[in-house]
Amino acid sequence: MFEITTTYLTPLLQDFKRFIDSLKTEEAVLSPKNHYMSKELLWELNQLMCFKTKNANPKLGQGSYPLLHMFCHLALVSKLVVMMPSKGGRFHLKVSERYEEYLKLTMTEQYFFLLETLWVDVDWEALQKVTDGRILNVRNISSVWQELAWAKPGKTLNVKGTESSWHSLLFNWGNFLWYFTYFGFWQFTLDKEAQVGSRRNIKAKTLTPTEFGVTIAPILYKYRDYLDWNRVNIRKGNLTSQVVLEGQEIIMLSMGKILHSFTELTQARQESLEEPFYKKFVSLVPKGELMHTLTRGHFDITENMYLFKVSLSRGKWRRIEMAAKHNLHQLHLAIQEAFEFGDDYLYSFFMDNKKWSDDRYDSSSDEGTRADKVSIEELGLYPGKTFLYLFDFGNGWEFKVEVEGIHSHKPLPLIPRVVGRRGEAPDQYGHK
């Protein structure tokens, strides 16, 4: 049994609480391009952490603080912290009321909530891009947990030499070596020779699995495969674990080997998708310590009314009311009508305000996550939230969509409707 506290398995929970609590008193204004925290704030926060970035200085950016970079992603995608508009078109971080619900969880439940957030909700590619290493080879992620399950706790492994199976598995893991250290899976020593050119070229020289890491690894391998659980990976239409297993099975058959375990593993993984993420870990902790988590992913459609302000410029905007049950495609149609456009081109909604990012919902005729398949309520919106609506990829009409209000005691429109306007509609086929 693992009795998780603020400082065991690691100081992760203690550091995370200090991080969030600091955002209540510190003004965390984000950079306009990457939405990163300021160097001054990062330097101050690093001093509060148990997992400090060594040899840090006030001139380092967010990419040099792997713990704080991970915390930003965890806090935002879990909605414990939200991005609010600030001056000059920037955003700042604000701790949400949801954080109080998080604090009501047991230490064990907090830990597995953060692990689930990392595993299910975080964009691993976005989390990794601050390192010099290439993006993780998603085919190898499952193999890491398989290899870890066979390891001996506390035995230090040489992962630098090419003769080690770990060498190829962890070759592009970069800061993920740190992330799973923070979660208590292993300890590792840095390959300092790899950092001669850049301190962000993170590679391991040795790896020492923990007892917890070796214990949790077979569960992750058999029942929580990243390819099947990570929503960003699914939204991108990347590989599934079944495709990878089928490829491995073909190789084995060509070698004259028949492995029934492939079929059993596929079935186990598919069946596990029907249960909450934390359920498979209950047996690892004392009874009663892991019974709840925060609601995520699946929302009950409420009777809320949403008020959006859709702007082309400061002098050209429309206010649109929608019900929670309406979807993004209906918002697209309402914007088209409000600005007197013809619905004759493709469009996308970029929820992080970054054009061509993967955090997007596309035209119903496009592949990927379709705008007509997600309700307004499912988006986890909040007053002040903004996102980008891009219409006609050739001419590139860009609209800023802001959530001005969410009301629970107002009549719901049967269809989206325009309730306010300013400025003349532009000529769609002329000049902006």
C-alpha positions, 0 to 999 in steps of 0.5 A, spaced: 500 500 500 502 507 498 500 512 503 500 518 499 501 525 502 503 532 500 511 530 501 510 522 499 511 519 494 514 526 492 513 533 494 508 534 488 502 535 491 506 540 496 509 544 490 502 544 486 499 547 492 504 552 493 504 554 485 496 555 485 496 559 492 501 563 489 497 565 483 492 568 488 496 573 490 501 574 484 499 577 478 501 572 472 500 576 466 502 571 460 506 572 454 502 574 447 505 568 443 506 562 447 502 564 453 508 563 458 509 566 465 514 572 466 521 570 467 520 574 474 515 570 476 518 564 474 524 565 478 520 567 484 516 561 484 522 556 483 524 559 490 518 556 493 518 549 490 521 543 493 523 540 486 527 547 484 530 548 477 538 548 479 542 553 477 536 558 475 537 565 474 532 571 473 533 571 465 530 564 464 524 563 460 518 558 462 522 552 458 527 552 463 523 550 469 520 543 467 516 543 474 512 550 473 511 548 465 508 542 467 504 545 473 501 551 468 499 545 463 495 541 469 492 547 472 489 550 465 487 544 462 484 541 469 480 548 469 483 549 476 486 556 473 483 559 467 486 565 463 482 571 463 483 577 458 488 583 460 491 589 458 494 590 451 490 583 448 494 579 453 491 574 458 493 573 466 492 567 470 486 566 475 485 561 480 478 558 479 472 556 484 474 549 482 480 549 486 476 549 492 473 542 490 480 540 488 482 541 496 476 537 498 479 531 495 484 526 499 491 527 498 491 520 494 485 523 490 489 529 488 495 525 486 491 521 481 487 527 479 493 530 477 496 524 474 489 523 470 490 530 467 497 529 465 495 522 462 488 524 459 487 531 458 494 534 457 497 535 450 504 531 450 506 535 444 505 542 447 508 540 453 514 537 450 516 542 445 520 547 450 525 541 450 531 540 444 529 533 443 524 531 438 516 529 440 515 523 443 515 517 439 508 515 441 509 507 439 514 507 444 510 510 450 506 503 452 513 499 451 516 504 457 511 502 462 512 494 459 519 495 461 518 499 467 514 493 470 519 488 469 525 492 472 527 491 480 525 497 484 531 501 487 536 498 481 540 503 477 540 502 470 544 505 465 540 508 459 545 511 455 549 506 452 546 503 446 546 496 448 541 498 453 533 497 451 532 503 455 536 507 450 532 507 444 525 507 449 527 514 452 531 517 447 526 523 445 523 523 452 526 530 454 522 533 460 518 527 460 524 524 464 522 530 469 515 529 469 515 522 471 520 523 476 515 529 479 510 523 479 514 518 483 515 513 478 523 514 478 529 518 479 534 519 473 541 522 472 542 527 467 547 526 461 551 532 462 555 531 455 548 532 452 547 539 455 553 542 452 550 545 446 543 547 450 541 546 457 534 544 454 537 537 451 534 533 456 537 526 456 538 520 462 545 517 463 542 512 469 535 511 471 532 508 478 525 505 478 521 506 484 517 501 488 511 505 486 513 506 479 514 498 478 507 497 481 503 502 477 507 500 470 503 494 469 496 497 470 498 503 465 501 498 460 495 493 460 489 498 462 491 505 461 494 505 454 496 513 452 494 512 445 487 510 447 486 515 453 489 521 451 484 526 448 488 530 444 492 524 441 485 521 439 482 528 437 489 528 432 487 522 429 493 519 431 495 511 432 490 507 437 493 501 441 490 496 437 493 498 431 500 498 434 498 491 437 496 489 430 503 491 427 507 487 432 502 481 432 504 481 424 511 481 425 511 475 430 507 471 426 512 472 420 517 470 425 513 463 426 510 465 433 503 465 435 502 470 441 495 469 444 496 475 449 495 480 443 488 478 443 487 478 451 491 485 451 486 488 446 480 486 449 483 488 456 484 495 454 478 496 450 474 494 456 477 498 461 475 504 457 468 504 460 471 505 467 473 512 470 481 512 470 482 512 477 478 505 478 484 501 476 489 504 482 484 503 488 488 497 490 494 500 490 492 505 496 489 504 503 481 503 503 477 509 502 483 513 500 481 513 493 473 514 492 472 520 488 475 525 483 473 532 480 468 531 474 471 532 467 470 530 460 462 528 460 458 534 462 450 534 463 447 539 459 444 544 463 439 550 462 444 555 462 444 561 457 451 563 454 452 570 451 458 571 446 461 577 443 464 576 436 468 581 434 472 583 427 475 589 430 473 594 436 468 597 431 465 591 428 462 586 433 455 582 434 452 579 441 449 572 440 445 568 445 445 561 445 443 555 449 448 550 453 445 544 448 447 548 442 453 546 438 459 550 435 456 549 428 450 553 430 455 558 433 458 558 426 451 559 422 449 565 427 456 568 426 455 568 418 448 570 419 450 576 423 455 579 419 451 577 412 456 572 410 455 566 405 456 559 408 461 557 403 467 556 406 471 552 411 472 554 418 475 552 425 474 554 432 481 555 435 480 554 443 487 557 445 486 563 440 492 560 436 491 559 429 492 552 426 493 549 433 491 542 435 486 545 440 481 546 435 474 544 432 473 544 425 467 544 419 462 539 419 465 537 413 472 536 415 476 531 418 478 531 426 474 534 431 467 536 428 464 543 431 457 540 430 459 534 435 460 538 441 455 542 445 457 549 448 456 546 455 462 541 453 467 546 452 468 548 459 467 555 458 467 561 463 466 568 463 472 572 460 474 566 456 476 568 449 477 563 442 478 564 435 473 563 429 477 563 423 472 563 416 475 562 409 482 559 410 484 563 403 481 570 405 482 568 413 477 572 416 479 572 423 473 573 429 475 574 436 469 570 440 469 572 448 464 569 453 461 575 456 456 571 460 453 565 463 446 565 465 442 560 469 435 564 470 434 567 463 429 564 457 433 560 453 433 561 445 430 556 441 436 557 436 442 562 437 440 569 436 443 576 435 441 581 441 446 586 439 450 589 434 455 595 432 458 597 425 456 595 418 458 588 416 464 588 411 464 586 404 465 578 404 468 578 397 471 585 397 477 588 402 476 587 409 
